């Protein structure tokens, strides 16, 4: 038998197996390698063409007909090669050369892709090293972290967006207004970074990254009693970004605001002198360093009617804040400023699931710095309404943790009726 050079033998085999009759067989072998990381198992080819049936019949030395489904093992293929003049040819090399495609298993390909991606993440974090964005990006190197999961998802699904926009978002995090002791409205901040005031609009992927970055850099986690919207608005404000400030306001009375140590806010001082309530927006509040009540404590009530009664009855001797039945960020910011100024906070709300939920949120936030006011069980009995509380609303009471609120929650579950502040207004005497 004629002796063949190994390279010449392989080249001859490549020419032979490059015909269309063997194409699907070789592709099947490639797929097996991808899934098994080796050549093994069986190759199935359905509805054989005439050319395939003739080529494979001659190669495998078995009867094969056009249109049938062929099932052949890798072991059979290797034995068939050994019966030909191409005996000794490496099957893996043959598949690679015929298909002009290096055999790479799915496991190997995934490992290479992960290595490429992780190297990119590391290089990018190094680019911003020493900056707030660099700290944020370094957290994205930790496998399983929130940012790492987010980055992997978008790197894989939207690489063009990811590679173009991550630098922009990183620059935005380095330029958060809070770092320069400033406040900007969200559209103004977005325009200053990208030229597009809508870059961080609701629903945008860029907004998700911005909020994730703010949370990482400035802290703050959503707790059981904080909704996603409440957390988002507070995160923005913590970063010096004001969103919808004209719609985020708080009604108050008898409050002194200070723009600097010992320097009062002249507008707020004018309301004090006129003995009038005032509305403060987030923009107003962003100018203050701290706040003080005119007396030793500030009363926070849920209902405007109770607020009006307290301020009209007590005149200059009372400081009062109205939450309006919901904890807008403006309410929390004002209370934060009052706590910073050393004020005692006394809170009173309705005896219903929503009212007790607000009370629990405030206790969770301010702990010993907040006192519950007018939460006696007998007052609930006096304030009961004929309205019936639905089962879905009653379930909110299960989240309460403060012992006094838990006890009131049990009473409300028993009676299934809310109690309202307006029904016991004469009981609201100042401490």
TILUM-908226 format. One record per residue (C-alpha): x, y, z. Coordinates in steps of 0.05 Angstrom, whole numbers. Layout:
BEGIN
      X      Y      Z
      X      Y      Z
...
***
This chain:
BEGIN
      X      Y      Z
      0      0      0
     25     70    -17
     52    109     42
     18    175     54
     47    236     88
      2    254    148
    -12    325    124
    -25    302     53
    -71    248     78
   -112    298    118
   -115    346     60
   -141    291     15
   -193    271     67
   -215    343     73
   -227    346     -3
   -266    281     -1
   -311    299     58
   -323    371     34
   -378    347    -13
   -450    365      5
   -464    292     18
   -424    295     83
   -442    366    105
   -497    351    154
   -458    292    183
   -399    337    199
   -444    391    227
   -476    339    272
   -407    320    297
   -392    393    313
   -456    399    352
   -439    337    392
   -371    366    409
   -404    431    431
   -451    395    479
   -405    340    504
   -337    374    500
   -315    313    460
   -336    273    399
   -384    220    423
   -455    196    422
   -499    189    360
   -513    234    301
   -584    236    273
   -597    262    203
   -670    264    180
   -698    262    109
   -632    246     73
   -623    275      4
   -603    232    -54
   -532    258    -52
   -527    246     23
   -555    175     18
   -505    157    -37
   -445    188     -2
   -460    159     67
   -477     90     39
   -409     86      6
   -373    112     67
   -409     71    121
   -418      9     78
   -491      0     97
   -554      6     55
   -582     77     59
   -641    104     21
   -662    174      2
   -713    205     50
   -697    160    109
   -671    182    177
   -600    160    192
   -575    147    263
   -500    133    266
   -453    133    326
   -386    168    328
   -355     99    340
   -385     75    274
   -357    136    238
   -287    125    265
   -290     51    244
   -313     72    175
   -254    119    167
   -206     64    187
   -233     22    129
   -216     77     79
   -150    103     52
   -157    159    104
   -143    112    162
   -106    148    217
   -138    216    203
   -160    253    266
   -235    261    264
   -233    326    304
   -183    357    256
   -224    333    196
   -287    366    222
   -250    430    239
   -218    436    170
   -279    417    129
   -325    465    166
   -270    518    173
   -290    525    246
   -250    509    308
   -285    458    352
   -304    493    417
   -351    463    468
   -408    504    497
   -373    501    564
   -308    527    534
   -344    582    495
   -382    604    557
   -317    606    597
   -283    648    543
   -342    696    539
   -343    703    615
   -268    717    616
   -275    770    561
   -334    803    597
   -300    802    665
   -236    832    635
   -278    888    605
   -312    901    672
   -245    903    707
   -213    949    656
   -273    996    659
   -272    998    735
   -198   1014    732
   -212   1072    684
   -255   1105    738
   -212   1083    796
   -210   1133    853
   -278   1164    835
   -348   1150    862
   -364   1115    797
   -302   1072    805
   -326   1049    874
   -394   1033    843
   -363    995    785
   -318    955    832
   -382    930    866
   -402    904    798
   -342    858    798
   -371    818    856
   -407    758    827
   -479    755    847
   -483    828    867
   -542    870    842
   -498    910    795
   -461    849    770
   -526    816    752
   -551    879    717
   -487    889    678
   -483    817    655
   -555    819    630
   -545    882    589
   -475    864    565
   -503    799    537
   -570    825    510
   -553    896    489
   -478    902    481
   -481    965    437
   -524   1002    488
   -482    977    546
   -415    997    517
   -440   1066    496
   -481   1085    556
   -444   1057    616
   -390   1112    610
   -444   1165    607
   -479   1138    670
   -412   1133    706
   -398   1206    691
   -467   1223    718
   -452   1188    783
   -387   1226    790
   -426   1290    780
   -483   1279    830
   -504   1348    856
   -496   1326    929
   -421   1323    918
   -421   1398    907
   -472   1411    962
   -524   1429    910
   -593   1408    886
   -617   1401    814
   -683   1380    784
   -677   1313    749
   -686   1339    677
   -634   1394    690
   -585   1342    718
   -596   1296    658
   -585   1352    609
   -521   1373    644
   -493   1303    635
   -519   1282    567
   -552   1343    535
   -618   1303    538
   -665   1324    594
   -704   1259    585
   -644   1213    591
   -665   1189    661
   -740   1188    649
   -785   1134    678
   -777   1067    643
   -708   1083    616
   -653   1032    629
   -606   1089    646
   -652   1107    705
   -644   1037    734
   -568   1044    732
   -570   1114    762
   -613   1092    821
   -571   1030    832
   -509   1073    833
   -539   1123    882
   -560   1067    928
   -490   1037    927
   -454   1103    938
   -501   1137    987
   -534   1078   1022
   -607   1069   1036
   -646   1005   1027
   -721    998   1017
   -750    972   1082
   -815    934   1095
   -854    998   1105
   -826   1036   1045
   -854   1030    975
   -810   1028    914
   -834   1098    894
   -819   1126    964
   -749   1095    963
   -735   1122    893
   -756   1193    910
   -715   1192    974
   -654   1165    938
   -658   1221    887
   -663   1274    941
   -605   1243    979
   -563   1251    915
   -584   1324    908
   -634   1309    852
   -705   1335    859
   -761   1301    821
   -830   1332    814
   -814   1383    869
   -877   1425    857
   -920   1365    869
   -881   1344    931
   -899   1392    986
   -915   1395   1060
   -963   1440   1100
   -934   1467   1165
   -943   1521   1218
   -897   1551   1270
   -833   1525   1239
   -767   1563   1236
   -720   1546   1180
   -645   1560   1178
   -605   1567   1114
   -541   1573   1155
   -523   1565   1228
   -563   1620   1263
   -588   1650   1197
   -663   1642   1188
   -700   1633   1122
   -733   1701   1114
   -793   1675   1076
   -810   1624   1131
   -798   1678   1184
   -850   1722   1150
   -903   1668   1156
   -886   1660   1230
   -896   1734   1242
   -962   1733   1205
   -984   1671   1242
  -1002   1636   1178
   -991   1564   1155
   -946   1554   1095
   -931   1503   1041
   -859   1482   1030
   -837   1445    968
   -775   1402    961
   -741   1461    928
   -755   1504    990
   -732   1450   1037
   -667   1438    998
   -645   1508   1019
   -649   1491   1094
   -594   1463   1138
   -641   1449   1197
   -707   1471   1226
   -737   1485   1295
   -808   1489   1323
   -828   1553   1361
   -838   1510   1423
   -804   1448   1451
   -840   1399   1406
   -875   1393   1339
   -942   1359   1329
   -951   1319   1265
  -1023   1301   1246
  -1052   1263   1188
  -1114   1305   1173
  -1118   1378   1150
  -1179   1391   1193
  -1141   1372   1256
  -1082   1413   1233
  -1128   1474   1224
  -1160   1464   1292
  -1093   1459   1328
  -1063   1520   1295
  -1125   1564   1302
  -1136   1544   1375
  -1064   1552   1399
  -1037   1608   1355
   -963   1622   1364
   -955   1569   1418
   -957   1509   1370
   -914   1480   1315
   -952   1433   1270
   -941   1392   1207
   -996   1359   1165
   -978   1295   1129
  -1042   1297   1088
  -1053   1222   1096
   -989   1202   1060
   -915   1206   1073
   -890   1247   1015
   -815   1258   1015
   -826   1331   1032
   -858   1310   1098
   -799   1265   1115
   -747   1318   1095
   -780   1370   1140
   -783   1321   1198
   -710   1303   1185
   -692   1377   1189
   -732   1385   1254
   -698   1324   1285
   -631   1352   1264
   -651   1416   1300
   -666   1377   1364
   -742   1378   1363
   -787   1326   1395
   -838   1298   1346
   -908   1278   1369
   -948   1241   1316
  -1023   1226   1312
  -1061   1193   1255
  -1125   1157   1239
  -1143   1090   1268
  -1144   1051   1203
  -1094   1004   1168
  -1065   1061   1127
  -1059   1108   1187
  -1025   1056   1230
   -979   1039   1172
   -956   1111   1169
   -944   1112   1244
   -902   1049   1238
   -861   1080   1182
   -846   1141   1225
   -827   1098   1285
   -781   1056   1241
   -748   1119   1214
   -742   1162   1278
   -745   1110   1334
   -740   1143   1402
   -742   1213   1372
   -816   1204   1355
   -873   1196   1405
   -941   1168   1389
   -994   1218   1410
  -1068   1204   1422
  -1063   1129   1407
  -1102   1105   1468
  -1150   1046   1455
  -1208   1085   1487
  -1198   1140   1436
  -1206   1089   1380
  -1271   1067   1411
  -1295   1139   1411
  -1274   1152   1340
  -1303   1090   1306
  -1339   1101   1239
  -1394   1059   1209
  -1350   1043   1149
  -1327    970   1142
  -1254    955   1128
  -1242    904   1073
  -1203    841   1085
  -1147    864   1038
  -1138    928   1078
  -1138    891   1144
  -1079    849   1121
  -1036    912   1124
  -1042    908   1200
  -1001    843   1200
   -938    883   1184
   -940    925   1247
   -884    914   1297
   -892    968   1350
   -929    938   1410
   -978    997   1417
   -995    994   1344
  -1002    918   1345
  -1052    924   1402
  -1092    976   1364
  -1088    934   1302
  -1120    876   1340
  -1177    921   1361
  -1188    944   1290
  -1189    872   1265
  -1240    856   1319
  -1287    913   1302
  -1270    918   1228
  -1286    993   1229
  -1237   1051   1223
  -1232   1109   1272
  -1221   1180   1247
  -1188   1239   1280
  -1245   1285   1260
  -1291   1246   1308
  -1248   1262   1369
  -1221   1331   1354
  -1239   1358   1422
  -1190   1307   1452
  -1129   1338   1419
  -1100   1378   1476
  -1028   1398   1472
   -978   1365   1520
***
